[in-house]
Amino acid sequence: MAVSISAVVLLGIVVFVLIRGGSVRLGPALACMGFGFFLASTAAGPTISDAIGTVTGWISSI
């Protein structure tokens, strides 16, 4: 749980910086956010979550 909250905060900061810097407009950012939200509720959601957990486990063991 702590890893997912940290990832959300980190990705939120990245999106905020990209929007403020003009690299990404608000509309496409909201579209990507909606896509991620609905993707999480599909059958692919747990698989993606497990993959991210595995990667963060590898990184923390280094």
C-alpha distances in whole Angstrom, upper triangle without the diagonal:
4,5,5,6,9,10,11,13,14,15,17,19,20,21,23,25,26,27,29,30,32,30,29,30,28,29,28,24,24,25,22,20,21,22,18,17,20,19,15,17,19,19,18,15,13,16,14,11,12,14,12,10,13,15,12,13,17,16,15,18,20
4,6,5,6,9,10,11,12,14,15,17,18,20,21,23,24,26,27,29,30,29,28,29,28,29,28,24,24,26,23,20,23,23,19,19,22,21,18,20,22,22,21,18,16,18,16,13,14,16,13,11,14,15,11,12,16,15,13,16,19
4,5,5,6,9,10,10,12,14,15,16,18,20,21,22,24,26,27,28,27,26,28,26,28,26,22,23,24,21,19,21,21,17,18,20,19,16,19,21,21,19,16,15,16,14,10,12,12,9,8,11,11,8,10,13,12,11,14,16
4,5,5,6,9,10,10,12,14,15,16,18,20,21,22,24,25,27,25,23,25,23,25,23,20,20,21,18,16,18,18,14,14,17,16,13,15,18,18,16,13,12,14,12,9,11,12,9,8,12,12,10,12,15,14,14,17,19
4,5,5,6,9,10,10,12,14,15,16,18,20,21,22,24,26,25,23,24,23,24,23,19,19,21,18,16,18,19,15,15,18,18,15,17,20,21,19,16,16,18,15,12,15,16,12,12,16,15,13,15,18,17,16,19,21
4,5,5,6,9,10,11,12,14,15,17,18,20,21,22,24,23,22,24,23,24,23,19,20,22,19,17,20,20,17,17,20,19,17,20,22,23,21,18,18,19,16,13,15,16,12,12,15,14,11,14,16,14,14,17,18
4,5,5,6,8,10,10,12,14,15,16,18,20,21,22,21,19,21,20,22,20,17,18,19,16,14,17,17,13,14,18,16,14,18,20,21,18,15,16,16,13,11,14,13,10,11,14,12,10,13,15,13,14,17,18
4,5,5,6,9,10,10,12,14,15,16,18,20,21,20,18,19,18,19,18,14,15,17,14,11,14,15,12,12,16,15,13,16,19,20,18,15,16,17,14,12,15,16,12,13,17,15,14,17,19,17,18,21,22
4,6,5,6,9,10,10,12,14,15,16,18,20,19,18,19,18,20,19,15,16,18,16,14,17,18,15,15,19,19,17,20,22,24,22,19,20,21,18,16,19,19,15,16,19,17,15,18,20,18,18,22,22
4,5,5,6,9,10,11,12,14,15,16,19,17,17,19,18,20,19,15,17,19,16,14,18,18,15,16,20,19,18,21,23,25,22,19,20,21,17,16,18,18,14,15,18,16,13,17,18,16,16,20,20
4,5,5,6,8,10,10,12,14,15,16,15,14,16,15,17,15,12,13,15,12,11,14,15,12,14,17,16,15,19,21,22,20,17,19,19,15,15,18,17,13,15,18,16,14,18,19,17,18,22,22
4,5,5,6,9,10,11,12,14,15,15,13,14,13,15,14,11,12,14,12,10,14,15,13,14,17,17,16,20,22,24,22,19,21,22,18,17,20,20,16,18,21,19,18,21,23,21,21,25,25
4,5,5,6,9,10,10,12,14,14,13,15,14,17,16,13,14,17,15,13,17,18,16,17,21,21,20,23,25,27,25,22,24,24,21,20,23,22,18,20,23,20,19,22,23,20,21,25,25
4,5,5,6,9,10,10,12,11,11,13,13,16,14,11,14,16,13,13,17,17,15,17,20,20,20,23,25,27,24,21,23,23,20,19,22,21,17,20,22,19,18,22,22,20,21,25,24
4,5,5,6,9,10,11,10,8,10,10,12,11,7,10,12,10,10,14,15,13,15,18,18,18,21,23,25,23,21,23,23,20,20,23,22,19,21,24,21,20,24,25,22,24,27,27
4,5,5,6,8,10,10,9,10,10,13,13,9,11,14,13,12,16,17,16,17,21,21,21,24,26,29,26,24,26,27,23,23,26,25,22,24,26,24,23,26,27,25,26,29,29
4,5,5,6,9,9,9,11,12,15,14,12,14,17,15,15,19,20,19,20,24,24,24,27,29,31,28,26,28,28,25,24,27,26,23,25,27,24,23,27,27,24,26,29,28
4,6,5,6,5,6,8,10,13,11,9,13,15,13,14,17,18,17,19,22,22,23,26,27,30,27,25,27,27,24,24,27,25,22,25,27,24,23,27,28,25,27,30,29
4,5,5,6,5,6,6,10,10,8,11,13,13,13,16,17,17,19,22,22,23,26,27,30,28,26,28,29,25,25,29,27,24,27,29,27,26,30,30,28,30,33,32
4,5,8,8,9,9,13,13,12,14,17,16,16,20,21,21,22,25,26,26,29,31,33,31,29,32,32,28,28,31,30,27,29,32,29,28,32,32,29,31,34,33
4,6,8,9,11,15,14,13,16,18,17,18,21,22,22,24,27,27,28,31,32,34,32,30,33,32,29,29,32,30,27,30,32,29,28,32,32,29,31,34,33
4,5,6,9,12,12,11,14,16,16,17,20,21,21,23,26,26,27,30,31,34,31,30,33,32,29,30,33,31,28,31,33,30,30,33,33,31,33,36,35
4,7,10,12,11,10,14,15,14,16,19,19,19,22,24,24,25,28,29,31,28,27,30,30,26,27,30,28,25,29,30,27,27,31,31,28,30,34,32
4,7,8,7,7,10,11,11,13,15,16,16,19,21,21,22,25,26,29,26,25,28,28,24,25,28,26,24,27,29,26,26,30,30,28,30,34,33
4,6,6,6,9,10,11,13,15,16,17,19,20,21,23,25,27,29,27,26,29,29,26,27,30,29,26,30,32,29,29,33,33,31,33,37,36
4,6,5,6,9,10,10,12,14,15,16,18,20,21,23,25,28,26,24,28,28,25,26,29,28,26,29,31,29,29,33,33,31,33,37,36
4,5,5,6,9,10,11,12,14,15,17,18,20,22,23,26,25,23,27,28,25,26,29,28,26,29,32,30,30,34,34,33,35,38,38
4,5,5,6,9,10,10,12,14,15,16,18,20,21,24,22,21,25,25,22,23,26,25,23,27,29,27,27,31,32,30,32,35,35
4,5,5,6,9,10,11,12,14,15,17,19,20,23,21,20,23,23,20,21,24,23,21,24,26,25,25,28,29,27,29,33,32
4,5,5,6,9,10,10,12,14,15,17,19,22,20,19,22,23,20,21,25,24,22,25,27,26,26,29,31,29,31,34,34
4,5,5,6,9,10,11,12,14,16,17,20,18,18,21,22,19,20,24,23,22,25,27,26,26,30,31,30,31,35,35
4,5,5,6,9,10,10,12,15,16,18,16,15,19,19,16,17,21,20,18,21,23,22,22,26,27,26,28,31,31
4,5,5,6,9,10,11,13,15,18,16,14,17,18,15,16,20,19,17,20,23,22,22,25,26,25,27,30,31
4,5,5,6,8,10,11,13,16,15,14,17,19,16,17,21,21,19,22,25,24,24,27,29,28,30,33,34
4,5,5,6,9,10,11,14,12,12,15,16,14,15,19,18,17,20,23,22,23,26,27,27,28,31,32
4,6,5,6,9,10,13,11,9,13,14,11,12,15,15,14,17,19,19,19,22,24,23,25,28,29
4,6,5,7,9,13,12,9,13,15,12,13,16,17,16,18,21,21,21,24,26,25,26,29,31
4,5,5,7,11,10,9,13,14,13,14,17,18,17,20,22,22,23,25,27,27,29,31,33
4,5,5,8,7,6,10,11,9,11,14,15,15,17,19,19,20,23,24,25,26,29,30
4,6,8,7,4,7,10,8,9,12,13,13,15,17,18,18,21,23,23,24,27,28
4,7,8,6,9,11,11,11,14,16,16,17,20,21,22,23,26,26,27,30,32
4,5,6,8,10,10,12,14,15,16,18,20,21,22,24,26,27,28,30,32
4,5,7,8,9,11,12,14,15,17,18,20,21,22,24,26,27,29,31
4,6,5,6,9,10,11,12,14,15,17,18,20,21,23,24,26,28
4,5,5,6,9,10,11,12,14,16,17,18,20,21,22,24,26
4,5,5,6,9,10,10,12,14,15,16,18,20,21,22,25
4,5,5,6,9,10,11,12,14,15,17,18,20,21,23
4,5,5,6,9,10,11,12,14,15,17,18,20,22
4,5,5,6,9,10,11,12,14,15,16,18,20
4,5,5,6,9,10,10,12,14,15,17,19
4,5,5,6,9,10,11,12,14,15,17
4,5,5,6,8,10,11,12,14,16
4,5,5,6,9,10,10,12,15
4,5,5,6,9,10,11,13
4,5,5,6,9,10,11
4,5,5,6,9,10
4,5,5,6,9
4,6,5,7
4,5,5
4,5
4
